[in-house]
Amino acid sequence: MSLNIKEEILRVESLVGENSAQSVLQTTLDLSGSAPSIGRIAWIKPTAVISDAVAAADKVNLEGYVDLKVVYVAEGFDDEPPNYQVVSYRQAITFSDYVELIGAEAGMLVHAKVDLLGLECQVKHDQRAVDVDLLVQFSARVKQRYRIQAVTNASVKPPKKLAVEEGIFTIQPLLKTAVTALSVARELAVETEDQVKFVLDANFAPHIESTHVEPSQITLTGNINLGVICLNEAGSVQSYAYPKAFPFTVSIPNEAKSAEIAVKPEVMADLKVDLNLADNSFFLSGDLRFKLDLYESRQVRIVHGLSGSGGCVVESRTETVMLDHVVNEKSQQSAAQGVIELASNYPPIREIIAAEGRVVNVDYRIDDDKVYVEGGISIDVTYLAHTEEEHKPLYRVSFSNAVPFQQMIAIGGVQPGMVAELEIDISQISLDLINRETIEADVAYRSLLKVIEPVQRDIVVEAVEVPPMEEDPPTITYVFVHETDTLWKLSRQYHTSLEAILEANSWLREREPVRILPGDKLCIPRKTLTA
């Protein structure tokens, strides 16, 4: 035999679908007996966490919780300085919800997230509790994972000839997810002479700057940007920014033992800021939690048609497979500008203290060699009001979908009908006051884009060169099974059928599943059957 066949077991993924659903989460927050009554809510800050996401029949079930941090001004007299209070409610809201996704089944791979779209609150008449309504959006993407057998190469020795129909695909199946954590402990000096009295809020923004993959380990480097809002000894609100509060490096073993993998890292902060009154400094502590999705990333040649000539007779068996072919990937920085107006129920702005943003309502359209992205950026602005009071009151206002953006990403090879996996991160927000009620916003953001082509195709899973039929073959032939043999290949080589081999070797049916193993001795009936 002159036919040389390479067969591989490939791990592939196929997109089943993606969908999103909105929901309103509600709770009532009660003050402890020792806490002063609520005069005015300055803000309520939610943090949502999905603790479990599992595919089921035509849906994705989600479990999780929302932490709420309330900053309020205690009830008091108008001529007194504001008495700010901070109350944290861990897992204030728990949720058990689902996203409908036709085609989803138990055991499929799920990627889920929750976006916070809006929050409304109402202080109860006794000023000892507050009702909270939180609008969230759950999103889920589901993929099926397969292990497929495929012929990835075929050749024949001259003078025989072989026509090979093949395609080249880039696959990125998930190998595994690795997790690790890093403890954070750092003292940060207050760079003014003002004595800090009380921390109202801290905004933690960890970001990964680089990912280095070696066969032995994977190393992440990054930093934490920190913003702190506090009261000084005189009762006035101040803010401090620490752009690189905590540089970090963390490594995990590379269990794939290869540098040819793609890594998608995520970092989440579970941090707090305490005040050191003696040194007039902040102490940053807690944990950074890392999740790294490790993907095999390779190009494979898959054969979907074989035919021989010049005395070469080849038979092949095909199966229909589905896989995601990664067409191209790109990261692109961009910026968006917008003008936002303060609602009439808020006092005018004297000074902006802090700003946080989140991307919402993202959509895309794929054209030839281009992807058009559009969406909105919601911005939360913390500011001091413009009043005649000595201690300027503190407010936070949410501007929903405040800055719309459009982005064109030039990316080769993409066409309509393909699917984009898109993530957008905000890197910087700059706000300028045009007047007391109008803000000009400049937002820098980065888009991480991967475009895939869902492929459904018949591929060759095994092939064999068929020898000429003997003029007077024996009634039976006994063979010892080799490692590359299969029942199908033996049936083609000896011009018989699968059923005939199974009938002659009934003991094979006792195996579950029915299969042959290297070293087995088989009886191959030949004379009474045709190929």
KOLNU-771773 format. One record per residue (C-alpha): residue in one letter; x negated, y negated, z. Coordinates in Angstrom, 2 decimals. Layout:
PT  code        x        y        z
PT     a        X        Y        Z
...
//
This chain:
PT  code        x        y        z
PT     m     0.00     0.00     0.00
PT     s    -1.32    -3.44    -0.90
PT     l     1.31    -5.65     0.73
PT     n     0.12    -7.70     3.71
PT     i     2.92    -9.06     5.91
PT     k     2.59   -11.33     8.96
PT     e     5.54   -11.20    11.34
PT     e     5.85   -13.45    14.38
PT     i     8.25   -13.92    17.26
PT     l     9.07   -17.64    17.32
PT     r    10.73   -19.67    20.05
PT     v    13.11   -22.18    18.45
PT     e    15.88   -24.52    19.54
PT     s    19.05   -25.61    17.79
PT     l    21.14   -28.65    18.71
PT     v    24.68   -27.65    19.66
PT     g    25.92   -31.21    20.20
PT     e    25.96   -34.25    22.43
PT     n    28.74   -36.27    23.99
PT     s    29.48   -38.77    26.74
PT     a    32.38   -39.54    29.06
PT     q    33.16   -42.44    31.37
PT     s    34.49   -42.11    34.88
PT     v    35.35   -44.37    37.82
PT     l    33.87   -43.31    41.16
PT     q    35.48   -44.76    44.28
PT     t    34.66   -44.94    47.96
PT     t    35.19   -47.05    51.07
PT     l    32.14   -48.12    53.06
PT     d    32.71   -48.65    56.79
PT     l    30.43   -50.67    59.03
PT     s    29.02   -49.15    62.20
PT     g    30.40   -50.44    65.50
PT     s    27.30   -52.52    66.21
PT     a    27.13   -54.23    62.80
PT     p    28.54   -57.77    62.50
PT     s    31.63   -58.29    60.34
PT     i    31.34   -59.13    56.65
PT     g    31.54   -62.76    55.67
PT     r    30.44   -62.38    52.04
PT     i    28.95   -59.55    49.99
PT     a    25.71   -60.69    48.42
PT     w    25.38   -57.49    46.38
PT     i    25.83   -53.75    46.34
PT     k    23.05   -51.82    44.64
PT     p    23.86   -48.30    43.37
PT     t    21.38   -45.52    42.57
PT     a    22.86   -42.49    40.81
PT     v    21.26   -39.03    40.75
PT     i    22.34   -35.91    38.83
PT     s    21.37   -32.96    41.00
PT     d    22.65   -30.22    38.69
PT     a    23.77   -29.97    35.06
PT     v    24.97   -26.62    33.76
PT     a    26.46   -25.62    30.42
PT     a    29.77   -23.73    30.44
PT     a    32.38   -22.89    27.81
PT     d    32.78   -26.07    25.67
PT     k    31.58   -28.38    28.45
PT     v    28.72   -29.41    30.71
PT     n    29.39   -29.44    34.44
PT     l    27.65   -32.17    36.42
PT     e    26.99   -32.49    40.13
PT     g    25.35   -35.42    41.85
PT     y    25.60   -38.38    44.14
PT     v    25.27   -42.16    44.35
PT     d    23.33   -44.01    47.03
PT     l    24.63   -47.50    47.84
PT     k    22.70   -50.34    49.45
PT     v    24.79   -53.25    50.71
PT     v    23.41   -56.70    51.39
PT     y    25.93   -59.03    52.99
PT     v    26.19   -62.27    54.92
PT     a    27.68   -61.74    58.35
PT     e    30.72   -63.73    59.38
PT     g    29.67   -66.90    61.19
PT     f    29.98   -70.64    61.38
PT     d    29.41   -72.81    58.32
PT     d    26.63   -74.84    59.95
PT     e    24.59   -71.75    60.88
PT     p    21.87   -70.25    58.68
PT     p    23.13   -67.22    56.74
PT     n    22.86   -64.04    58.78
PT     y    21.90   -61.45    56.15
PT     q    22.49   -57.78    56.88
PT     v    21.25   -54.73    54.97
PT     v    23.08   -51.39    55.23
PT     s    22.12   -48.26    53.29
PT     y    24.60   -45.46    52.60
PT     r    22.84   -42.29    51.49
PT     q    25.01   -40.17    49.17
PT     a    27.86   -42.63    49.64
PT     i    29.63   -41.06    46.67
PT     t    29.34   -37.45    45.56
PT     f    30.67   -36.44    42.17
PT     s    31.59   -33.23    40.41
PT     d    32.53   -33.98    36.83
PT     y    32.10   -32.68    33.31
PT     v    31.45   -33.78    29.75
PT     e    33.41   -32.00    27.03
PT     l    31.07   -30.53    24.43
PT     i    32.50   -28.12    21.89
PT     g    30.23   -25.14    21.28
PT     a    28.48   -25.23    24.63
PT     e    28.08   -21.91    26.39
PT     a    26.65   -20.73    29.68
PT     g    22.87   -20.43    29.67
PT     m    22.22   -23.13    27.08
PT     l    19.63   -25.85    27.62
PT     v    21.08   -29.11    28.98
PT     h    19.72   -32.65    29.12
PT     a    22.01   -34.98    31.08
PT     k    21.92   -38.52    32.40
PT     v    24.19   -40.99    34.16
PT     d    24.38   -44.71    33.33
PT     l    25.83   -47.33    35.65
PT     l    28.13   -49.61    33.64
PT     g    29.76   -51.77    36.28
PT     l    30.63   -52.18    39.93
PT     e    33.53   -53.95    41.67
PT     c    34.01   -54.35    45.40
PT     q    36.66   -55.77    47.70
PT     v    36.21   -56.55    51.39
PT     k    39.10   -55.27    53.50
PT     h    41.19   -57.68    55.61
PT     d    39.51   -56.65    58.86
PT     q    36.11   -57.45    57.27
PT     r    34.77   -54.16    58.64
PT     a    34.87   -52.17    55.41
PT     v    34.54   -52.62    51.67
PT     d    36.19   -50.73    48.79
PT     v    33.85   -49.89    45.91
PT     d    34.76   -48.93    42.33
PT     l    31.82   -47.79    40.22
PT     l    32.12   -47.31    36.46
PT     v    29.66   -44.70    35.19
PT     q    28.96   -42.95    31.93
PT     f    27.84   -39.32    31.87
PT     s    25.94   -38.17    28.78
PT     a    24.90   -34.63    27.89
PT     r    22.95   -32.99    25.08
PT     v    23.06   -29.20    24.69
PT     k    20.68   -26.95    22.78
PT     q    20.64   -23.24    22.16
PT     r    17.32   -21.44    22.61
PT     y    16.43   -18.44    20.46
PT     r    13.61   -15.98    20.03
PT     i    13.59   -15.07    16.37
PT     q    11.49   -12.63    14.38
PT     a    10.25   -14.19    11.15
PT     v     7.90   -13.35     8.33
PT     t     5.47   -16.27     8.28
PT     n     3.08   -15.08     5.57
PT     a     2.96   -12.50     2.78
PT     s     0.38   -11.56     0.17
PT     v    -0.44    -8.68    -2.18
PT     k    -3.66    -7.45    -3.76
PT     p    -4.09    -7.97    -7.52
PT     p    -3.13    -6.86   -10.08
PT     k     0.19    -6.69    -8.31
PT     k     2.04    -9.98    -7.94
PT     l     4.27   -11.44    -5.25
PT     a     6.62   -14.43    -5.49
PT     v     7.10   -16.07    -2.11
PT     e     9.81   -18.60    -1.32
PT     e     8.96   -20.39     1.90
PT     g     9.50   -23.50     3.94
PT     i     7.32   -25.34     6.44
PT     f     8.99   -26.42     9.68
PT     t     7.82   -28.31    12.74
PT     i     9.27   -26.79    15.89
PT     q     9.11   -28.09    19.45
PT     p    10.79   -25.59    21.77
PT     l    10.73   -26.20    25.49
PT     l     8.16   -23.94    27.15
PT     k     8.86   -24.86    30.75
PT     t     9.54   -27.73    33.13
PT     a     6.92   -28.54    35.76
PT     v     7.52   -30.69    38.84
PT     t     5.20   -32.29    41.34
PT     a     5.16   -35.15    43.81
PT     l     2.72   -37.75    45.05
PT     s     2.77   -39.48    48.43
PT     v     2.56   -43.27    48.35
PT     a     1.05   -45.38    51.13
PT     r    -0.21   -48.90    50.47
PT     e    -0.39   -52.12    52.50
PT     l     0.33   -55.27    50.50
PT     a    -0.67   -58.70    51.76
PT     v     1.75   -61.64    51.73
PT     e    -0.11   -64.23    49.70
PT     t     1.41   -67.26    51.41
PT     e     1.22   -68.68    54.90
PT     d     4.95   -68.15    55.44
PT     q     5.71   -65.56    58.09
PT     v     8.04   -62.90    56.72
PT     k    10.88   -62.03    59.05
PT     f    13.11   -59.52    57.25
PT     v    13.13   -57.50    53.98
PT     l    16.38   -57.77    52.05
PT     d    15.61   -55.71    48.98
PT     a    12.80   -54.09    47.02
PT     n    12.78   -53.17    43.37
PT     f    10.47   -50.31    42.42
PT     a     9.51   -49.81    38.77
PT     p     7.10   -46.90    38.33
PT     h     5.80   -46.36    34.82
PT     i     3.50   -43.81    33.22
PT     e     0.77   -45.41    31.14
PT     s    -0.98   -42.36    29.71
PT     t    -0.69   -38.58    29.51
PT     h    -3.83   -36.51    29.00
PT     v    -3.50   -32.83    28.11
PT     e    -6.33   -30.35    28.57
PT     p    -6.15   -26.54    28.44
PT     s    -6.63   -26.40    32.20
PT     q    -4.50   -29.32    33.41
PT     i    -2.20   -32.22    32.51
PT     t    -3.04   -35.62    33.98
PT     l    -0.71   -38.61    34.25
PT     t    -1.86   -42.12    35.07
PT     g     0.35   -45.10    35.79
PT     n     1.35   -47.84    38.15
PT     i     4.21   -49.16    40.25
PT     n     5.54   -52.66    39.73
PT     l     7.14   -53.96    42.91
PT     g     9.36   -56.91    43.68
PT     v    10.34   -57.81    47.25
PT     i    13.09   -60.20    48.36
PT     c    12.85   -61.26    52.00
PT     l    13.60   -63.93    54.58
PT     n    10.87   -66.03    56.13
PT     e    10.76   -67.15    59.74
PT     a    12.65   -70.33    58.89
PT     g    15.53   -68.28    57.43
PT     s    14.87   -69.14    53.78
PT     v    14.86   -66.54    51.00
PT     q    11.58   -65.82    49.24
PT     s    10.46   -63.31    46.65
PT     y     7.10   -61.67    46.04
PT     a     5.95   -59.80    42.93
PT     y     3.27   -57.11    42.87
PT     p     2.78   -56.15    39.21
PT     k     0.36   -53.30    40.01
PT     a     1.22   -52.41    43.56
PT     f     0.08   -48.80    43.44
PT     p    -2.05   -47.30    40.64
PT     f    -1.63   -43.53    40.58
PT     t    -3.15   -40.45    38.99
PT     v    -1.54   -37.06    39.31
PT     s    -2.52   -33.71    37.79
PT     i    -0.77   -30.38    37.44
PT     p    -2.10   -27.05    36.13
PT     n    -1.44   -26.50    32.44
PT     e     0.25   -23.11    32.52
PT     a     0.52   -23.13    28.73
PT     k    -3.32   -22.93    28.65
PT     s    -3.36   -25.01    25.49
PT     a    -3.99   -28.64    24.61
PT     e    -1.66   -28.27    21.58
PT     i     1.53   -29.03    23.49
PT     a     3.81   -32.03    23.69
PT     v     4.56   -33.44    27.13
PT     k     7.58   -35.53    28.04
PT     p     7.03   -36.93    31.55
PT     e     9.53   -38.64    33.85
PT     v     8.89   -40.32    37.18
PT     m    11.37   -41.20    39.91
PT     a    10.65   -43.30    42.99
PT     d    11.84   -42.49    46.49
PT     l    10.18   -45.43    48.19
PT     k    10.74   -48.04    50.84
PT     v     9.10   -51.28    51.97
PT     d     8.58   -51.94    55.68
PT     l     7.47   -55.16    57.26
PT     n     4.33   -55.37    59.39
PT     l     5.01   -58.42    61.52
PT     a     1.61   -58.40    63.20
PT     d    -0.30   -58.65    59.92
PT     n     2.43   -60.45    57.95
PT     s     2.27   -57.76    55.26
PT     f     4.43   -55.19    53.52
PT     f     3.87   -51.46    53.74
PT     l     4.92   -49.44    50.70
PT     s     5.55   -45.77    51.44
PT     g     7.44   -42.72    50.20
PT     d     7.10   -40.34    47.27
PT     l     6.87   -40.40    43.51
PT     r     8.55   -37.37    41.97
PT     f     7.42   -36.22    38.54
PT     k     9.15   -33.95    36.05
PT     l     7.21   -32.82    32.99
PT     d     8.91   -31.03    30.12
PT     l     6.26   -29.05    28.25
PT     y     6.97   -28.35    24.58
PT     e     5.22   -26.09    22.13
PT     s     4.51   -28.25    19.10
PT     r     3.48   -26.49    15.91
PT     q     4.06   -26.21    12.20
PT     v     5.20   -22.80    10.98
PT     r     5.58   -21.36     7.51
PT     i     8.75   -19.26     7.31
PT     v     9.46   -17.01     4.34
PT     h    13.04   -16.92     3.03
PT     g    12.54   -14.96    -0.16
PT     l    10.17   -12.23    -1.48
PT     s     9.99   -10.49    -4.85
PT     g     7.25    -8.37    -6.37
PT     s     6.11    -7.73    -9.94
PT     g     3.29    -6.03   -11.78
PT     g     4.05    -2.69   -10.17
PT     c     4.86    -4.12    -6.73
PT     v     8.33    -3.31    -5.39
PT     v     9.21    -5.20    -2.19
PT     e    12.35    -4.95    -0.13
PT     s    13.13    -7.45     2.62
PT     r    15.71    -7.83     5.34
PT     t    17.09   -11.27     6.09
PT     e    19.01   -12.86     8.93
PT     t    20.65   -16.26     9.29
PT     v    18.89   -18.48    11.80
PT     m    19.44   -22.02    13.10
PT     l    16.60   -24.24    14.21
PT     d    15.74   -27.89    14.78
PT     h    13.04   -29.07    12.40
PT     v    11.24   -32.10    13.83
PT     v    10.91   -34.49    10.90
PT     n     9.03   -37.35    12.56
PT     e     8.45   -39.22    15.81
PT     k     7.65   -42.84    16.55
PT     s     7.33   -45.31    19.42
PT     q     8.08   -48.97    18.72
PT     q     7.99   -52.12    20.82
PT     s    10.50   -54.85    20.21
PT     a    12.20   -57.82    21.86
PT     a    15.69   -59.25    22.13
PT     q    16.92   -62.71    23.08
PT     g    20.22   -63.95    24.34
PT     v    21.96   -66.72    26.23
PT     i    24.13   -65.79    29.21
PT     e    26.65   -67.96    30.99
PT     l    27.46   -67.88    34.70
PT     a    31.12   -67.25    35.47
PT     s    33.09   -70.04    37.14
PT     n    33.58   -68.05    40.36
PT     y    29.84   -68.19    41.08
PT     p    28.03   -71.30    42.38
PT     p    25.46   -72.96    40.10
PT     i    21.89   -71.71    40.04
PT     r    19.01   -73.44    41.79
PT     e    16.32   -70.78    41.43
PT     i    16.19   -67.30    39.92
PT     i    14.66   -64.83    42.37
PT     a    14.69   -61.51    40.46
PT     a    16.15   -59.73    37.44
PT     e    16.78   -56.08    36.58
PT     g    18.05   -54.67    33.30
PT     r    19.46   -51.49    31.80
PT     v    20.24   -50.44    28.24
PT     v    23.88   -49.61    27.42
PT     n    26.08   -48.72    24.43
PT     v    23.26   -47.45    22.22
PT     d    24.10   -46.28    18.71
PT     y    22.05   -45.54    15.61
PT     r    22.31   -45.01    11.87
PT     i    19.79   -43.06     9.80
PT     d    18.96   -44.20     6.27
PT     d    16.15   -43.20     3.92
PT     d    12.90   -43.64     5.86
PT     k    14.60   -45.94     8.37
PT     v    16.59   -45.75    11.57
PT     y    18.80   -48.67    12.56
PT     v    19.41   -48.97    16.32
PT     e    21.79   -51.26    18.11
PT     g    23.04   -51.65    21.65
PT     g    23.21   -53.99    24.57
PT     i    21.20   -54.85    27.65
PT     s    22.98   -55.52    30.93
PT     i    21.12   -57.77    33.35
PT     d    21.49   -58.21    37.11
PT     v    20.27   -61.65    38.22
PT     t    19.48   -62.48    41.83
PT     y    19.39   -66.21    42.50
PT     l    19.59   -68.99    45.06
PT     a    22.61   -71.26    44.68
PT     h    22.34   -74.98    44.03
PT     t    24.01   -76.45    47.14
PT     e    23.44   -79.16    49.69
PT     e    22.81   -76.58    52.38
PT     e    19.35   -76.37    53.88
PT     h    19.22   -72.58    53.51
PT     k    20.22   -71.88    49.94
PT     p    22.69   -68.96    49.82
PT     l    21.70   -65.82    47.94
PT     y    23.79   -64.30    45.14
PT     r    23.50   -61.50    42.65
PT     v    25.56   -61.45    39.46
PT     s    25.81   -58.70    36.85
PT     f    25.96   -59.70    33.19
PT     s    27.37   -56.66    31.42
PT     n    26.09   -56.11    27.88
PT     a    24.53   -59.56    28.14
PT     v    21.87   -59.30    25.44
PT     p    22.81   -57.40    22.27
PT     f    19.93   -56.05    20.23
PT     q    19.30   -54.59    16.79
PT     q    16.17   -52.79    15.74
PT     m    14.96   -51.28    12.48
PT     i    12.42   -48.49    12.90
PT     a    10.56   -47.50     9.73
PT     i     9.86   -43.78    10.00
PT     g     8.89   -41.64     7.04
PT     g    10.74   -38.56     5.89
PT     v    14.09   -39.21     7.55
PT     q    17.39   -39.11     5.65
PT     p    21.11   -39.51     6.34
PT     g    22.57   -36.45     8.02
PT     m    19.64   -35.98    10.35
PT     v    19.91   -36.46    14.11
PT     a    17.99   -38.88    16.34
PT     e    16.89   -38.33    19.91
PT     l    16.40   -41.84    21.24
PT     e    15.25   -43.27    24.55
PT     i    14.88   -46.99    25.23
PT     d    12.95   -48.41    28.19
PT     i    12.90   -52.04    29.28
PT     s     9.35   -53.21    29.91
PT     q     9.87   -56.88    30.82
PT     i    12.64   -59.42    31.42
PT     s    11.92   -63.16    31.29
PT     l    14.65   -65.64    32.30
PT     d    14.64   -69.42    31.83
PT     l    17.26   -71.82    33.12
PT     i    18.74   -74.01    30.41
PT     n    21.01   -75.63    32.97
PT     r    22.60   -74.61    36.28
PT     e    25.07   -72.26    34.60
PT     t    23.15   -71.10    31.52
PT     i    20.22   -68.70    31.27
PT     e    18.05   -67.87    28.30
PT     a    16.93   -64.23    28.43
PT     d    13.98   -62.62    26.66
PT     v    13.79   -58.84    26.98
PT     a    10.90   -56.66    25.83
PT     y    11.72   -53.00    25.33
PT     r    10.23   -49.85    23.85
PT     s    12.06   -47.26    21.76
PT     l    10.95   -43.62    21.73
PT     l    12.42   -41.97    18.65
PT     k    12.43   -38.36    17.47
PT     v    14.36   -37.40    14.34
PT     i    15.34   -33.77    13.81
PT     e    16.96   -31.94    10.93
PT     p    19.34   -29.14    11.95
PT     v    18.50   -26.20     9.67
PT     q    20.62   -23.12     9.00
PT     r    18.97   -20.69     6.62
PT     d    18.59   -17.03     5.71
PT     i    14.99   -16.02     6.46
PT     v    13.03   -12.83     5.94
PT     v    12.64   -11.03     9.26
PT     e    10.83    -7.95     7.93
PT     a     9.59    -6.69     4.58
PT     v     7.97    -3.57     3.20
PT     e     6.44    -2.42    -0.07
PT     v     8.49     0.47    -1.40
PT     p     6.52     3.29    -3.07
PT     p     7.90     5.00    -6.18
PT     m    10.42     7.80    -5.63
PT     e     8.78    11.22    -5.76
PT     e    10.07    13.58    -8.45
PT     d    10.58    16.44    -5.98
PT     p    10.40    15.05    -2.42
PT     p    10.43    17.44     0.54
PT     t    13.65    17.97     2.45
PT     i    12.20    16.36     5.58
PT     t     9.04    14.53     6.56
PT     y     7.64    14.19    10.06
PT     v     5.94    10.88    10.96
PT     f     4.34     9.38    14.02
PT     v     5.52     5.84    14.70
PT     h     2.95     3.05    14.45
PT     e     3.18    -0.30    16.21
PT     t     4.45    -2.21    13.15
PT     d     7.04     0.43    12.15
PT     t    10.79    -0.12    12.46
PT     l    13.72     2.10    11.58
PT     w    14.60    -0.20     8.70
PT     k    11.04    -0.11     7.28
PT     l    10.82     3.68     7.53
PT     s    14.18     4.06     5.81
PT     r    12.98     1.93     2.87
PT     q     9.56     3.58     2.61
PT     y    11.05     7.08     2.51
PT     h    14.12     6.23     0.39
PT     t    16.65     7.20     3.00
PT     s    19.03     5.39     5.36
PT     l    19.09     4.23     8.95
PT     e    22.06     6.45     9.75
PT     a    20.35     9.51     8.32
PT     i    17.29     8.95    10.51
PT     l    19.48     8.47    13.60
PT     e    21.47    11.64    12.84
PT     a    18.23    13.64    12.49
PT     n    16.85    12.13    15.72
PT     s    19.92    11.98    17.97
PT     w    17.74    11.47    21.06
PT     l    17.12     7.89    19.88
PT     r    20.73     7.00    20.74
PT     e    19.95     7.67    24.41
PT     r    17.74     4.58    24.42
PT     e    19.38     1.27    25.19
PT     p    19.00    -0.50    22.86
PT     v    18.37     2.08    20.17
PT     r    14.75     1.67    19.06
PT     i    11.56     3.49    18.18
PT     l     8.30     3.19    20.11
PT     p     4.67     3.67    19.02
PT     g     3.78     7.36    19.30
PT     d     7.30     8.68    18.72
PT     k     7.54    11.67    16.35
PT     l    10.41    11.23    13.91
PT     c    12.11    13.60    11.53
PT     i    12.85    11.78     8.26
PT     p    15.48    13.53     6.05
PT     r    14.81    12.74     2.38
PT     k    16.02    15.16    -0.28
PT     t    19.77    14.95     0.21
PT     l    20.07    11.15     0.37
PT     t    19.39     8.27    -1.93
PT     a    17.79     4.99    -0.92
//
